[in-house]
Amino acid sequence: MSTTAAHTTEGTLTQERADLLASLAHARHFLRFTARDLTTEQAGEHSTVSVLCIGGLIKHVTAVEQHWADVLEAGPEAPVRDFTDWTEEDFAEREREFQMQPGETIDGVLAAYESAAARTDELVRTVPSLDRLHELPKAPWNTEDAWSVRRVLQHIVAETAQHAGHADIIREAIDGAKSMG
């Protein structure tokens, strides 16, 4: 990648899209890096008082990317989720997203993440406009009604980076390995 634009077989991306792709790649690298050399059992280990584990964090970020990719592909007509009337079972299912489930492997979790990342990257390259607005899900944590595609992509970067930090703490508690430092 050059310092001024990313090149694809379709042509040259704008600097903004190249920067978004670079930010996504950077954050994803650190999240994946925390899983290096772990067994599936270690990837599912809760090494802190939190219910979080490295494999579960990767699963969650995968789900976030898949959800937003669905929204971006559907465009403004995308169905809007409503989190305001969730049941206890809905919240329990959400919590399972953050945990390794029986039969899941770290290799499978990482492969699913790679697939979701490739789809998101393709959308960054091809979505017609980064300015297109998408209605946000109805949820107590959303203080705005809509985000642009640009803001959605910034959210994915922030979500990935935040969870890479969580994963780094968990990894250090498992075996002392660190992503940085």
C-alpha positions in Angstrom: 0.0 0.0 0.0 1.4 3.4 -0.9 1.2 6.3 1.5 -1.3 8.2 -0.6 -3.8 5.5 -1.7 -4.6 1.8 -1.6 -4.6 0.1 -5.0 -7.1 -2.6 -5.9 -7.9 -4.4 -9.1 -10.8 -2.0 -9.4 -8.6 1.1 -9.3 -7.4 3.5 -6.7 -9.3 4.1 -3.5 -9.7 7.5 -2.0 -7.2 8.3 0.8 -10.1 8.2 3.3 -11.1 4.7 2.3 -7.5 3.6 2.4 -7.1 5.1 5.9 -10.2 3.3 7.1 -8.9 0.0 5.7 -5.5 0.6 7.3 -7.1 1.4 10.7 -9.3 -1.7 10.5 -6.2 -3.9 9.6 -4.2 -2.4 12.5 -6.9 -3.0 15.1 -7.7 -6.5 13.7 -4.0 -7.4 13.9 -3.8 -6.8 17.6 -7.0 -8.7 18.3 -5.9 -11.7 16.3 -2.3 -11.4 17.8 -3.7 -12.0 21.3 -4.8 -15.5 20.1 -1.4 -16.5 18.8 -0.3 -20.0 19.9 -3.4 -20.5 22.1 -5.2 -23.8 22.4 -9.0 -23.7 22.1 -9.2 -24.3 25.8 -7.0 -21.3 26.5 -9.0 -19.1 24.1 -12.1 -20.0 26.1 -10.4 -19.4 29.5 -11.8 -16.7 31.8 -8.5 -15.5 33.3 -10.0 -12.5 35.1 -13.2 -12.0 37.1 -14.9 -11.0 33.8 -17.0 -13.5 31.7 -14.8 -12.4 28.7 -12.4 -14.7 27.0 -10.2 -14.2 23.9 -12.2 -16.5 21.7 -15.5 -14.8 22.8 -14.1 -11.4 22.1 -13.2 -12.4 18.6 -16.6 -14.0 18.1 -18.3 -10.7 19.3 -16.2 -8.5 17.0 -17.1 -10.9 14.2 -20.8 -10.5 15.0 -20.4 -6.7 15.1 -18.8 -6.7 11.6 -21.4 -9.1 10.2 -24.3 -7.1 11.5 -23.0 -3.8 10.2 -22.0 -5.4 6.8 -25.7 -6.6 6.6 -26.9 -3.1 7.3 -24.5 -1.5 4.8 -25.4 -3.9 2.1 -29.1 -3.5 2.6 -28.8 0.3 2.6 -31.2 2.7 4.2 -34.0 0.0 3.9 -32.1 -2.2 6.4 -34.3 -3.5 9.2 -33.6 -1.7 12.5 -33.0 -3.9 15.5 -34.9 -3.0 18.7 -32.9 -3.7 21.9 -35.4 -1.9 24.2 -37.7 -4.9 24.7 -35.1 -7.6 25.1 -35.9 -10.6 27.3 -33.6 -12.4 29.7 -33.1 -15.0 27.0 -32.0 -12.4 24.5 -29.4 -11.1 27.0 -28.3 -14.7 27.8 -27.8 -15.3 24.0 -25.8 -12.1 23.8 -23.6 -13.2 26.7 -23.0 -16.6 24.9 -21.6 -14.5 22.0 -18.7 -13.5 24.3 -17.9 -17.1 25.2 -16.5 -20.2 23.5 -19.3 -22.7 23.1 -18.9 -26.5 23.0 -17.6 -27.6 19.6 -16.2 -24.2 18.7 -12.4 -24.0 18.1 -10.1 -21.0 18.1 -9.2 -21.9 14.5 -12.9 -21.8 13.5 -13.5 -18.5 15.4 -10.5 -17.0 13.6 -11.7 -18.2 10.2 -15.1 -16.7 10.7 -13.5 -13.5 11.7 -11.3 -13.5 8.6 -14.4 -14.0 6.5 -16.3 -11.2 8.2 -13.3 -8.9 7.8 -12.9 -9.6 4.1 -16.6 -8.7 3.6 -16.3 -5.5 5.5 -13.1 -4.6 3.6 -14.9 -5.1 0.3 -17.7 -2.8 1.5 -15.2 -0.1 2.4 -13.9 -0.4 -1.2 -17.3 -0.4 -2.9 -20.0 1.2 -0.9 -21.2 4.1 -3.1 -20.9 6.8 -0.5 -19.4 7.1 3.0 -22.0 9.8 3.6 -25.1 7.6 3.3 -27.0 7.5 6.6 -28.3 4.4 8.4 -30.8 4.4 11.2 -29.3 3.1 14.5 -30.9 0.3 16.4 -33.3 1.4 19.2 -31.2 0.9 22.3 -30.6 2.7 25.6 -26.9 3.1 24.6 -27.6 5.0 21.4 -27.9 8.7 21.8 -28.2 9.4 18.1 -30.7 8.4 15.5 -28.4 7.6 12.5 -24.8 7.2 11.5 -23.1 7.6 8.2 -21.3 4.7 6.6 -18.1 6.5 7.7 -19.2 6.6 11.3 -20.2 2.9 11.2 -16.7 2.0 10.0 -15.2 4.2 12.6 -17.3 2.3 15.2 -16.0 -1.0 13.9 -12.4 0.2 14.3 -13.1 1.5 17.8 -15.0 -1.7 18.8 -12.1 -3.8 17.5 -9.4 -1.8 19.2 -11.3 -1.7 22.5 -11.7 -5.5 22.5 -8.1 -6.0 21.4 -7.2 -4.2 24.7 -9.5 -6.5 26.7 -8.0 -9.5 25.0 -4.5 -8.3 25.8 -5.3 -8.2 29.5 -6.9 -11.6 29.4 -3.9 -13.1 27.5 -1.4 -11.6 29.9 -3.4 -13.2 32.8 -3.3 -16.6 31.0 0.4 -16.9 30.3 2.1 -13.6 30.6 2.2 -12.9 26.9 1.5 -9.4 25.8 0.6 -7.8 22.5 2.8 -4.8 23.1 5.6 -4.0 25.5 
